[in-house]
Each structure stands twice: as structure tokens, then as C-alpha cells.
Amino acid sequence: MSKSQKYQIILVILIIAALALRLGLALVNREANDDHMEVIRIIMTTGQIPVMYECRECFHPKLFYVIAAGLLKVLPVLELNTQIVFVQLLNFVVGVATLAVVYKFIKEYPSVNETLKLVVFGFVALNPKLIAIHSQASNDTFVIFFGIVALYLTYHFFKTPGRKLFAGIVLVLLLAVSTKVMGWITFAAIFMAFLLAILMGNGNRKNMTVYALLILVTVIVFSILNPLSQMVTNYQKFGTPFANTRSPLPLPSVFHQTFKYKEHYFRPGIVSIHDGFFTFKFADLLNFPLITNEPDQFPPHRTSFWTMLYADTHSLHFQNWPPSWQTKADENFTTSRGIFVLALLPTLILIAGFLREIWDLLKALMKWNKSKIHSMSNGLFLVAFVGNLAFLMSAALLFRDFAFIKLIYIFPALLAFAWLFLRGMEVVWMPMQTRPGLQILLVGWMSLLFGFYIWDVLSLIFQLYSTNIYPT
């Protein structure tokens, strides 16, 4: 069997596993992290688009809800559980499209090493949190898809500028910001990459300046006018174009830990700058590999930003939510602990890719190396990665509730994670050229992690199947 045939067989296995897990979870699940079905049902029953405070999730832009409500009315689907499954299957389809874009992007990455590309695709396609969000009735799947498509089109635009590609970028960005406020982070990252392209003189500077101005004005103006974004309505009714039902809390001190405020309710996440952003409580995580939702009794790693993000990145069970997904006793602890130990290696590889990208960009800027910066898509993926991470850190710092530390908030930058992981894999793979045994060990390590990922999702499918399909 040739190397190419092995590649194709492994790729098919990865795709089948990724799709089967998503479909299986979408069919048996009945809950999401938040109740987005309430917004959909309001639109279906009233024919009106609700605004903030009319329901818990009504502060979001409404593109996803209008599409889901329209499809449900056309069918029509009346039974509530059937409606949930239908919307989850809608997100499953969009999730499949997301994986197609990710695969195409990884395949086009400027490296001939097929093994690296398979490992990176498997790392994304089998990620339990991405599978979970593709199987819930939530607006996150749509904004993630629009975010990665916008980055993918921009990546190609910088290689071969054209009006059709540019129009596609603008359209997809408009769809993203009409779905969730996170779409604006993708917009900002793309606009900053355009600014760097202008500064470096990559391409026709005059044309690039026109494109940058067009993307800035068009996205902002049309988003303001778009009734699904509700920016005008929000400003008129609530004094801000970006509605949010939560108010920022007082900022924490550097070292003194604050768990309560008399006039504010929050479930402690960030309690101090040091504890929140300068700790990684791995031992605590292994001791109790999930979190609790109570405001008072919770494990120590719930207040550590990096521990929370690390665990949420790799474990479907870590957040211990929604209620039907919760772990009973300690039945999933062994799986979660295995994942957290195995995930240390790819996390270090991702960090290596991030540091390599920063170093290469800084060197290129200092040497005014236009071609090098152009080959890095004018810093597009680095800016998208840093921008989304900064957004998540800011939300965690301002609102202080642990629920704001979620991987799904930065998934629209998924292509940036894939790019940096590919860069990191190159960093560790190339020195192993003379030691094939180490390469086999690396692939074996990642394959074992993928096995734990699959079981993490399968165990939830079995749990939900027994409770939601055949309740006891």
C-alpha cells in the first residue's frame, strides 16, 4: 500500500468519525449551554424580532434565529423536542461545511508533509468542544462558520487580490456580525491585516487602501442599517448599539482576591489579576477534572483563566453543563484526566507555533521584508489569534463570572489555531527527521489523544441516549 493510499484511508476514517460523533450527539441531545430555542419560538409565534430583556438570549443579533424560525415554520415542526433536534441538525450541516473549509485550508498549507496535515485536521475535527457546539441548538456554529470563511477568503485575497473575493469577504463579515458580537473581532483582525498590507506596500498600495476603506465603511454602515443586527434599536432603547444583559464588575486587584460584592452577583471566575492570569493549576485540575456552577463551593482551578481555557479546549465534560450533560459521581474522571495529561503536548506545540509566528513577523518587520510578511498573510492569523484571545481575556476580566471563560467564544478564529498548530508541528517535526522513532511516538501520542476525544463524546451520547430517548 502506497503512502498516498494510507493517507486517504486515515483521512476517510477521521472524517467518518468526526461526522458520526456530531450526528449522533445532535440526534440524542435536547439541551444547549443557553436556551436559544426561546428566541426562535418567540419569532415563530409572534412574527416579531424580540429585543434585549424580552428573553434571556434576546440580546444577540438575530440572523441565526430568523433562519431557524423560518425553516421551522416552512416545514412545519410543532413538537418541541423535534424542533430542538431539527435546529441541531441544521447546525450539524453547517458544522460539516466548517470541517470542509478547515480541511481545504490545511490541505493548501505550504507544506508537503501529509502526516502533519492529517494530525492537525484530526486535532480540529475530533475536538470534543467543537463537536459539542455543532450538536447544540445555538448561534455559535453559524458565527464560527462565518468567521473561518472570512479568514479563508482573506487568506486567498492576499495571495491573489480580486473583486469577487473581496465581495465575498464583506458579505461573510456582514453575516458574522449579524449572528453574534464575536463577528466584530474577526472583522477587526481582517481590517488590521489590510492595514499591515498597506504599510508594507504588499500589492498595489492604492488599491489595497481602497479595499481597506471599503471594508471598514461597508461592514459598519450595513451592519448599522441591518435590522437583524439591531444596533439602531439597541441604541434607541438602551443607549448602546451592542446590547448585553450583564454589567461589568469592579476590576480586581493584582493580588488581593475578591469573591463577593454586596451590590453585585457573580460566580467567581477572575478574583485577582495574579490568580486569574498568572497561574496554571494543573494538579487541582487532575484532582477534580471538572467545575461546579455554585457561587460559593467550587474547585480552585475555576478562578484560573489559563487552566479553565486549557480544560475547556480539550474536554467536553469539563464545564459540567448543561444539566443533562453533567457527570454523575466521578464516572468520567479517568477519561478527563487522560485527556488533560495527553493534551499537554499539543498545547506546547501550539505555543511553539505561536512564538515562532511572532518571531518571524517581528524579524520581517525589522528587516522590512515585504515578501516574508506577504507569505504570512500580513499577520492575519497571528492578529486573529491574539485578537480573539484578548477579547476572551477582557470579557473574563470585566464580568468576572467563570461562565465567560469559554473556548467557543474564540472558535471563529479556528483557522488561526490550525495555522499556528501547523507552524508548531513543523518546529518539532523537522528536528525529528533523523529520528523517525520520535516521529512515530509523536503521531502515536496524538492518536491516543484522539481516542480519548472520541470516547469523551461517545460516553455523553450513551448517557443522553439512555435519558432522552428512553427515559428511566
N, C-alpha and C positions, 0 to 999 in steps of 0.2 A: 504494500500500500504506500503510495507516494505521500510526501509531506503535505501537499495541497489537498489530497483526499482526506487526510486526518484532520486538517483544518476545517474542511467543510462538515465532516461528521460531528466534531466537537461544537462547531457553531450551531448546527441544527439542534443538538442536544440542549445547548444553552437557551436557544430561542424557545423550544418546546417547553422547557422547564419554566422559563420566565412567563410565558403566556398562560400555561396551565395553572400556575400559582395565582396569577391575577384573576383569571376567570373563576377558579374555584372559590377564592375569597369573596369575589363580587356576588356570587350566587348564594352564599350562605350568610353573608353579613347583613345586619339590619341597623347598624349604628355608625355614626361618624364622630370625629373629635368634637364637632359642634353641630347643632341642628340647623343645617342649611335647607332641609326639606320644608321647614316652616315658611321660609321666604318664597319658595316655589309654589307652595299651596296657597299663599296669600294672592300671588299673581294669578293663579288658576281660578280661584273662586271670585275675586273682585274685579279682575281685568285691569287693576291699577298696579303701578310700581310703588312699593312701600318705601318710606324714608326711615332714617335713623330713629330709634326708640319705638317703632311700631312692632319690632320683634328683636330678639337677641342678636341676630346676624344681619339685620336690615341695614347696617351702616356700610356694607360692602357695595361697590359698583355692581351693576345688575346684569351684565351680559350673560353669564352662565345661567342665572336663574330664569331669565326670559327664554333662553334657548330650551332649557329643560322643561319649563312650564308649557311652552308652545308644542313641544313634541308629545308631552303627556296628554294635552288637550286634543291633539290630532288623532291619537291612537283609538279611543281614549282609554286611559288606565285609571280605574276607580279605587281598587283595593289598595290600602296604604302601604302594606309590605311589598306589593307588586310595584308600586311607584318607586319605592326605595331601590329595589333590585334593578328596575329599568334605568334609573339615573346612574346607578353604579355600573351597569353595562355600557352606558354612554361614556362614562369615564374610562372604562376598560378599553373601548375603541380608541379614545384619544391617547390612552397610555400606550397602546400598540403603535400608534403613529409617533409618539415620543421616542420609543425604542428604535423605530426605523430611522429617525433623524440622528439619534445618538450613534447607531451603527454606521450610518453613512459617513458621519463626521469622523469617527475613529478609523474607518477604512481609508479615508482620504488623508489621514495624518501622515506627514512626511517621514515615514519610516517603513522599511521593507520587512521588519520583523513581525511575522504573523502571530507568533506566540504572545508577544507583548500586547498586541491588539486584542487577542482573544481574552487575555486575563483582564484587561481594562473593561472590555464590554461585559464580561461576566460580573465584574465588580459592580457595575452600574445596573445591569439588567436584573440581577438577583438580590439587589439591596432590599432588605425587608421593609424599610420605611417607604421606599418608592413604590413597592408592591402594595403596601397598605393604602397609600393615598390614591393609587389607581383603582382601588377597590371600594372606595367610600363615596357617598353622595356629598361631594364637597367641591367648592370652586377652585381648589388648589391645583387639580390636574390640568384645568384649562390654562391657568396663568403660567404653570411650569412649561406646558407645551408651547405657548406663545413666546415665552422667554427664550427657550432654546432655539426656536425657529428664527427669532430676531437675531440672535447671536450667530447662528449658522449663516444666514443671508448676509450679515455684515462681514463675516469672515471671508465669504466669496466676493463680496463687493470690493473689499480692499485688494484682493488679488486681481480682479477684472471688473473695474467700475462700469456700471451701466444703468440706464434709467429704469428698466424693468426690475432689476434687483433692488434699486433704491425705493421704488414704489412699494415693493414687497416688504421692505424693512419698515416703512412708515405705516403700512396697513397693519402689519402684525403688532407693532408697538401700540397702535390705537386699540387693537383688540385686547392686548395685555392690560393696559391701564383701565379698560372698560370692565375688566374682570376682577382685579384686586389691586390694591395700592402698591403691592410689591412690583408691579409692572413698571412703575416710575424708576425703580432702581436700575432695571435693565436699560430703560431709556437714557438715564444719566450716564451709565457705563459706555453705551454706544456713542453718545454725544462727546464724551471726553476722549474716546479713541479717535473720533473725527478731528478734534482739536489738536491732538498729537500729530496726526497725519498732516494737518495744515502747517504746524510748527516745523516739522521735519521736511516739508516740501515733497512728501511722497505722493506721486501722481501730479496731475495738473492742480497747482495750488489754488488758482482762481475757481476752477470747477469744484474742488473739494470744499472751498469756503462757501460757495453757493449751496452745495448739498448740506453742509452743517447748518446753515441758516434756515434752509427749508425744513430740515428735520426738526429743528427747535421750534419754529413758528407753527408748522403744520400740526405736530403732535399736541402742542399746548392749546392752540386755538380750537382744533376739532374736538379735543377732549373736554374743553370747557363747554362747547356747544352740544356735545353728545348727551342726550337725556339719560342714557344708561350709566354714565359716569356720575351724574347728579351733583356736579361741582357747583353749578349755579344754585340749585335747590338747597344744597347744604349751606352755602354762604348766606342765602336769604333767610333760612330758618334757624341756623345755628352759628352763623358768624365765621365759618371756616369752610373752605372747599373740600377738605379732607376730613370727613366725619369719623369720629371714634367715640365709643361709649365709655372709654376708660380715660381718666385724667392722670397726668404724670404725678409721681410722688416726689417728695423732697429727695435730693440727691444724697447718697450715703457718704459717710466719712471714709477716710482712707483705711483706717484700722478698726475704729470702734464699730461694732456690729449692732445694727438696729433691726429688730424683728417686728416691732409694732409701732403704730402711730394711733393715737386716740381718735383722730378725725378721719383716718383712712383705713380701709380694709384691704389687705393683700396677703397672699400666701407666700411667705418669704422665698424669694429667689436670690437676688443680689442683696446682701445685708451689709457689705462693705466692699470697697474697691479691692483691697488686698485679698479677702476671702473669695470674692467673685471672680476676679480676673488674673490672679497670680497663684492659683492652686490647681492641682490635678489630683483628686482624691481617689486614686485607683484602688487602694486597699479597701476603703469604705465601699466602693462600688462592687468589688468582688464579694465582700461580706454580705451585702444586701443589694442584689443586682436589679433593682427597680426603684421607683419612687412612690410616695404616698401623696394624696391630694389635700390632706388636712392642713390648716394654718399653723398648728402647734406641734404635732408629733410627726416628724419627718426625718429621713436619714441625712447625715451631714453632707453628702455629696450633692444634695439638691440645691445648695447655695453656691456651688462652684460652676461657673459658666462653662469652662472647658470640659469638665467631667460630664456635665449634662449634655453638651453638644456631641462629645465623643460617644457616649452611650446611646443617645437618640439616633445617631448616624447608623449604628450597626445592629440595634436590637428592636424588633417590633414590640416586644413585651415590656420594654423599659418604662415607658410612660404610664403603663398600667391603666390605660384609658382608651376607648370608652368603657362603661361599666361591664358590658358583656365580654369585653376583651381581657378583663382583669384576671391575673393569675390567682389560682386557688392554692392556698398554703404556699409551698415552695416548689411546685411541680415543674416549673420552667427554669429554675435557678441553674441547674447544671448546663443547660443549653446556653443561657445568657452568659454565664461565667466563661464557658468555652469560647464564645464569640468575642468577648471582651479581651481575652488573652490573645487570640489569633489576630484580632483586628489591630493590635499594636504595630505589626509590621507594615501593613498597607498605609496606616496613618503616618508612620515615619517616612514612608516613600512619598506620600502626598506632600509632606512638609519639605522633603528634599527637592521635589519638583517646584514647589513654591519659591524656595530660596534660590534655586537655580534660575528661575524666571526673573526674579528681582535682580539678581546679579547680572544676568545677561542684558537686561533692559538698562540698568544703570551704566554698564560698560559701554553700551551702544550710544547712550545719551552723552556720556563724557567724550567719546570719540566722534560724536556726530555721525554715527554710522547709519545712514538712511536705509540702506538695503537690509541691515540686520533688524532694525525696528520694523520695517515693512514685512519681513518674514515672520515677525512676532505679532502680526495683525495690529500694529500700532498700539501694542499693550492691551488689546481688547479683553483678553481672558484674564489677565492679571487685574485689570481695573474692575471687571465684573466680579471676580472672586473677592477682592478686597472690599468693594462697594457693598456687596450683599452681606459679607461678614460684619462690616461696620454698621450696617442697618440693624442686624440682629443684636449686636452688642449695645447699640443705642437704645433699642426697644427694651432690652433686659435691664438696662441702667435706669431708664426713665420710668418704667412702670413697675419694676422691682418684683413682679409676680413671676414665679418659676414657669408658668404656662407660656411666657413669651420666649423662652429658650427652646425653640423647635427647629429641627432641620428643615421642615417643609417650607419655612419662610425664606430659605436661601436656595431651594431647589431650582428656581428659574435660571440660576447660574450653573446648571448641571454640566453644560459643555465646558465651562471654565474648570470645573473639578476634573472632568475627563482629560482635558488638555494638560493640566498640572500633574495629574497622576501618570499620564504617558511620559511627561518630562522626567518625573521621578523614577519611573521604571527604567528609563534609559540610563539615568545616573547610576543605578545599582546593577543593571544588566550588563552594561558594556565591560566593567572590570571583571565580570564572570566569564568572559569569552574563553579564557584559557582554563577555566574550571567548570566544565559542564555539569559536574555533580552539584555545584551550588545553584546553578540554574534550575536543575531538576528539583532541588529542595525548595526553591522559591515557588515554583509552579505547584508543587505538592502542598505547600503551606496554604497557598491561595485556594487550591481545590478543596482542602479540608475546611477552610472558612466558608466556601460556597456551600458545602454540605451542611454546615451548621445553619447558614442562612435559610436553606431550603426547609430544614426541619423546624426552624423558628416559625416559618409561615405555615407549614403543614400542621403543626400542633395547634395553631389557632383555628385553622379550617376545621379540624376534627372537633375542637371544642365548640365552635359555633354551629357546626352541623348537628351535634347532639342536642344543643339547647334551642336553636332557632328553627330547625326543620322538624325534629322530633322532640319537642319539649318533654321533660320528665315531670 
